[in-house]
Amino acid sequence: MTNRDSRLSNLLHETRQFSPSESFRENANVRDESIYESARQDPEGYWSEQAQNLSWFAPYENVLKWQSPHAEWFSGGKLNAAYNCVDRHRQGPRKNKAAIIWEGEPGDSRVYTYDMLGREVDRAAHMLQDLGVRRGDRVTIYLPMIPELPISLLACAKIGAIHSVVFGGFSSKALRQRIVDADAKVLITADAGWRRGALIALKANADEAVVDTPTETVVVVRRVGAQAGVSMQAGRDVYWHELLVKTPGAPFPAAEMDAEDILFLLYTSGTTGNPKGIVHTTGGYLTVANTSMRTVFDMKDDDIFFCTADIGWVTGHTYIVYGPLSAGATVVMYEGSPDFPGRDRFWDMVEKYGVTILYTAPTSIRTFMKWGAQYPQMHDLRTLRLLGTVGEPINPEAWMWYHEHIGHGRCPIVDTWWQTETGAAIIAPLPGLTVAKPGSATRPVPGIDADVVDEHGQSVAPGHGGYLVIRKPWPSMLRTIWGDDERFRRTYFGQFEGMYVAGDGAHKDADGYVWILGRIDDVINVSGHRIGTMEVESALVSHRAVAEAAVIGRSHDIKGQAITAFVTVKEGIETGDALIAELKQHVTDSIGAMARPEEIIFTAELPKTRSAKIMRRLLRDIAEGRVLGDTTTLADPSVVEALKTQYKESE
Ligand code: WTA
């Protein structure tokens, strides 16, 4: 059995169902089931109606122009994402409402009202403009989770520049690759960031990354101060606060962008080659992000919304910045680790700020389970009314723990399936309507035509599994891969004509609910982070000792999947613990700590088919200690036996 098979057999035995309470249902934003049917009959009409919740400078001419695989939504319409997220709220009763409640890991905190946030965004926009940033230019952002991060995104949006955020956990090499691919002239970083009380040397990484790249200016936010010990290169590096004092206090006029102008790039791992720069445009992305706040997250004006993701990933883009702020919400943003200084940090924040909606990842929930219920019990969590999860399939045990120990049986759980490519949550419950089943993301949201199909693209019957696809274009779909439209076509639309293939396997149950089984390509999901096996393999073979490497994801209790690397070394190289440590560090330096293999197994040979393909399924079976399936296609079956012995020894 593979990972996916074992998940499936567990899920098929899952029969528990959870309906929202009467009081939740009565107060929910969406109470009428007919929304599904009306959106199904007229998806363009549905999305056009949703788009009216945004502020447009000029109306659009067409709702959708679709020439597979290229979609244009609301083209001709003019709007600005930062205006929608900040300025329009400054003009009404939300002017002095908290937009961002930020807490730093050491315990410092800042609150920005919409009005204050607006002034900061305008000053940052002036600053970027003074540095020569213009509409359409790319700006790379490599920051810790501090307020300057959302402010930078919004300042770019205000100018009409394209932001490309690189998660602070990425190495200098990974950062460099993304700067070069995006051809970014400005990099915004910080002296350092805090994580578990230690410093993350962002500026030092940035220094290595920008050499011989198009980046001419590095703006440095002073987060830590003298302790960070950074050196500033004259003519290239400038401090954020020194530039800001020079900017005029005058409002920055929002650029009137076309709905189809690019809002941002966000790099994500694929099966092969370099990370893909996923392209999102302005009007469609913002429409679905904004809609999902009302429908999936049931957002009301007095909610306090806490999404625990980092803005370095799409979840933070959509559910810390563009979704909640466009909806005028109050968001809680936290800089650091959930166990610093204690394992009750999140629960302390929920109590302190009166969080009403909490959105986190299954890997975090499993970690909290392991730590024990005594930590949430230390705090009053009665303000919570809705819980969400994202990033990987949630196992029913973790769902139940979340339901009981965090939600106290009161709060509906929205298990939201989506991807960097989909822009926002698109398979998810509507919490006032949907009967939840632990482990299922339930049904596509209104206006989304997702399905599970067989290898011919035919819809599978209930009770069967196959490929997760989206049949019709939706407003927040990626438009292309930056600089590689051919790869966009091939990757997402190459398998079935006109249908988006998500890369996930899924099962459809008798009620039409979707159960995501995980990636079916060579992408590993470690703690909700997508890592391409190829990227880790290339990092390993770039080490002088390595001849060949094969990387697989094996199931892991907390992380969902963990990386196991099988490595053959060059002639005369001595294997042992020292080399293992060196190789793990080498991967960390090449990509980042999240790609560091959990274990490395040296082997004289890798199992290959007669046509010289590495048999990954077999490697997974070995790593997970399962009985081996058919090995008759293997060129040299003795390799497997040797590997099995080797793996046992390394345990
Ligand atoms: C997985 C994160 C099951 C899936 C927003 C997808 C999920 C990949 C869920 C995208 C979920 C995300 N249930 N699997 N609720 N949410 N995934 O691009 O494999 O970082 O393809 O976007 O995460 O990861 P990405």
Residues whose N, C-alpha, C, O or C-beta is under 5 A from the ligand:
A	BS01	WTA	T389 V390 G391 E392 P393 I394 D415 T416 W417 W418 Q419 T420 A441 A502 D504 I516 G518 R519 G528 R530
